[in-house]
């Protein structure tokens, strides 16, 4: 079982990217190269989040750490996959809604 909010966020984003790629790009493998790059980028961003384990969901974050082009790609993925998550991954979707209610007090100092 995934215990921390940051771990759940990474798994949720991974599931959303997989769902998006499967339905839109129909790759012969698990993910097309573009979606694989987006997944790796999103995992790297999550691992280096300044909030650490207390990170909010990316949609509620006050710091935009994604590059502009990657931010547009992840938004497109989330717009498509977000509403479908309740059907494909209901527990993950409910946990994400609960996690959205968490807002960190302030940006940690380096």
Buried (B, 14 or more C-beta within 10 A) or exposed (E): EEEEBBEBBBBBBBBBBBBBBBEBEEBEEEBBEEBBEBBEBBBEBBEEBBBEEBBBBBEEBEEEBBEEEBBEBBEEBBEBBBEBBBEBBEEBBEBBEEBEEEEBEEEEEE
